[in-house]
Amino acid sequence: MQRRRHKTKRENSNTGAAVLLILFLAVILLFINAALKPVIMNMAESYGKMSVAKAVTESVSELFEDDEIGYSDLVKLTFSDSGFVTAVEYNSAEINRIKLSLSESLVSNLEKLRASKIKIPIGSVTGNAYLSGRGLSLRLRIMQSSVPVIEVISLFESEGINTVLHRIIIRITVQTEAYLPPRSVSFTLTQDFVIAQTIIVGDIPSGYADIG
């Protein structure tokens, strides 16, 4: 009878110690979670931006690798008798075709990104160079918030006396959400790509219509 009482006391003591240990670990985890929350979400945003930027760059590269497009395919210059550019006209049909093809490729690549899981090593969150890239990984999901916005911009820049650099730029804006359960962070990524350019002799032509 005496042994049973001692045994029961030990069991109760062990149970109490286990409960205290669990409570202690829970408090520590809550403290770590609160302390690292801003760091983790900043890391999630950084990884998310890198992943989206890669998907956007791949879409642009794929389009212009498969379809060689030159300056003359997009722009028609009109010259004066003295050889100066007097007017700039844009090939709207070709520009719209490029925007449509790029939009389809972007949606496809971003959809693949949404279906994949991006890993953030726990060690990278600590900021310690030795621990960076090590340890268990947090699973990050990227979700597209809206349809990508694609703009084609005509930009003139003076390059010196009587010379102007004319660039055709594609500007892509993607609104995205990085989801790291149970939290999420929204961000907007904007990237510019020069798709065609040429040097024009003379001042900025007065006779041109903006692409937009």
C-alpha positions in Angstrom: 0.0 0.0 0.0 2.9 2.3 0.9 4.6 1.6 -2.4 1.5 2.4 -4.4 1.2 5.8 -2.7 4.8 6.6 -3.4 4.3 5.5 -7.0 1.2 7.6 -7.4 3.1 10.6 -6.0 5.9 10.1 -8.5 3.5 9.8 -11.4 1.8 13.0 -10.3 5.1 14.7 -9.9 6.3 13.5 -13.4 3.0 14.6 -14.9 3.2 18.0 -13.3 6.8 18.4 -14.5 5.8 17.4 -18.1 2.9 19.9 -18.1 5.2 22.7 -16.8 7.7 21.8 -19.5 5.1 21.9 -22.2 3.8 25.3 -20.9 7.3 26.6 -20.8 8.0 25.5 -24.4 4.7 27.0 -25.5 5.6 30.4 -24.0 9.1 30.3 -25.6 7.6 29.4 -29.0 5.0 32.3 -28.7 7.8 34.7 -27.7 10.0 33.5 -30.7 7.0 33.8 -33.0 6.2 37.3 -31.9 9.8 38.4 -32.1 10.5 36.9 -35.5 7.1 37.7 -37.1 8.3 40.9 -38.8 11.5 39.3 -39.9 9.7 36.2 -41.3 7.2 38.3 -43.2 9.9 40.6 -44.7 11.7 37.4 -45.8 8.5 36.1 -47.3 8.1 39.3 -49.3 11.7 39.2 -50.5 11.4 35.6 -51.6 8.1 36.4 -53.2 9.4 39.3 -55.2 12.4 37.3 -56.4 10.1 34.5 -57.5 7.7 36.8 -59.3 10.5 38.8 -60.9 12.0 35.5 -62.3 8.6 34.5 -63.7 8.2 37.9 -65.4 11.7 37.8 -66.9 11.2 34.3 -68.2 8.0 35.4 -69.9 9.7 38.3 -71.6 12.8 36.2 -72.6 10.6 33.4 -74.0 8.6 35.9 -76.2 11.6 37.6 -77.7 13.6 34.5 -78.2 10.9 32.8 -80.2 9.9 36.0 -82.1 12.7 38.3 -83.2 11.3 41.9 -83.1 13.3 44.9 -84.3 12.9 48.6 -84.0 11.6 48.9 -87.5 8.8 46.3 -86.7 7.4 48.7 -84.1 8.3 52.2 -85.3 8.2 54.0 -88.7 10.3 57.1 -88.9 9.6 60.0 -91.4 12.7 62.0 -92.5 13.0 65.5 -93.9 15.0 66.4 -97.0 17.9 67.2 -94.8 17.8 63.8 -93.1 16.3 64.8 -89.8 13.5 62.8 -88.3 10.2 64.8 -88.5 7.6 62.2 -87.4 7.4 58.9 -85.5 4.5 56.4 -86.1 3.9 53.2 -84.2 2.8 49.9 -85.5 -0.3 49.5 -83.2 -1.2 46.1 -84.5 2.2 44.6 -83.7 2.4 46.3 -80.3 -1.0 44.9 -79.4 0.1 41.4 -80.5 3.1 41.6 -78.3 1.1 42.7 -75.3 -1.4 39.8 -75.9 1.3 37.2 -76.3 3.2 38.4 -73.2 0.0 38.6 -71.1 -0.8 34.9 -72.0 2.7 33.8 -71.1 2.7 35.8 -67.9 -0.6 34.3 -66.7 0.7 30.8 -67.4 4.1 31.3 -65.6 2.4 33.0 -62.6 -0.1 30.1 -62.4 2.8 27.7 -62.3 4.4 29.8 -59.5 1.1 29.7 -57.6 1.0 25.9 -57.8 4.6 25.5 -56.6 5.9 25.8 -53.0 8.8 28.1 -52.3 11.0 27.0 -49.4 12.5 29.5 -46.9 15.2 27.9 -44.7 14.7 28.7 -41.0 18.4 29.5 -40.7 18.0 32.3 -43.2 15.5 34.1 -40.9 18.0 34.4 -38.0 20.2 36.7 -40.0 23.2 34.6 -39.0 25.6 34.0 -42.0 26.6 30.6 -40.8 23.0 29.4 -40.4 21.7 31.0 -43.7 20.2 28.3 -45.9 20.2 25.7 -43.1 17.6 24.0 -41.1 13.9 23.1 -41.7 12.1 25.1 -44.3 9.0 27.3 -44.2 6.6 26.7 -47.1 5.6 29.9 -49.0 2.8 30.2 -51.5 2.6 32.9 -54.1 -0.9 34.0 -55.2 -1.6 36.5 -58.0 -4.0 39.3 -56.8 -5.0 40.6 -60.2 -4.3 40.4 -63.9 -0.8 41.7 -64.8 -0.7 45.2 -66.2 1.4 45.6 -69.4 2.3 49.0 -70.7 4.4 49.9 -73.8 6.2 53.2 -73.3 8.0 55.4 -75.8 10.9 57.2 -74.2 13.1 59.9 -75.8 16.4 60.9 -74.1 18.9 63.5 -75.3 22.3 61.9 -76.0 24.2 65.0 -77.0 24.2 67.7 -79.7 21.6 66.7 -82.4 21.2 63.1 -81.2 18.3 61.5 -79.3 18.0 58.0 -78.0 14.6 56.5 -78.6 13.6 53.5 -76.6 10.5 51.3 -76.6 10.0 49.9 -73.1 7.6 47.3 -71.8 6.6 48.0 -68.2 5.0 45.1 -66.4 3.2 45.5 -63.0 2.1 42.5 -61.0 0.1 42.6 -57.8 0.8 39.5 -55.7 0.3 38.0 -52.3 2.9 35.9 -50.4 1.0 33.4 -48.1 2.9 31.9 -45.2 0.2 30.3 -43.0 -1.4 31.7 -41.1 -0.2 35.1 -42.4 0.1 36.8 -45.7 1.8 39.9 -47.2 0.8 41.8 -50.3 3.2 43.5 -52.6 3.5 45.1 -56.1 6.4 44.4 -58.5 7.1 46.6 -61.5 9.8 45.8 -64.0 10.9 47.6 -67.2 12.3 45.9 -70.3 13.8 47.7 -73.3 12.6 45.8 -76.3 13.9 48.2 -79.1 16.0 51.4 -79.4 17.7 53.6 -81.9 19.7 56.8 -82.2 17.8 59.6 -83.9 19.7 62.5 -85.5 18.2 65.8 -84.5 15.9 67.0 -81.7 13.0 65.1 -80.3 10.5 64.9 -83.2 7.6 67.2 -82.8 5.3 65.0 -84.9 4.7 61.8 -83.0 1.9 60.2 -81.1 2.6 58.5 -77.8 2.0 54.8 -77.7 -0.3 55.1 -74.7 
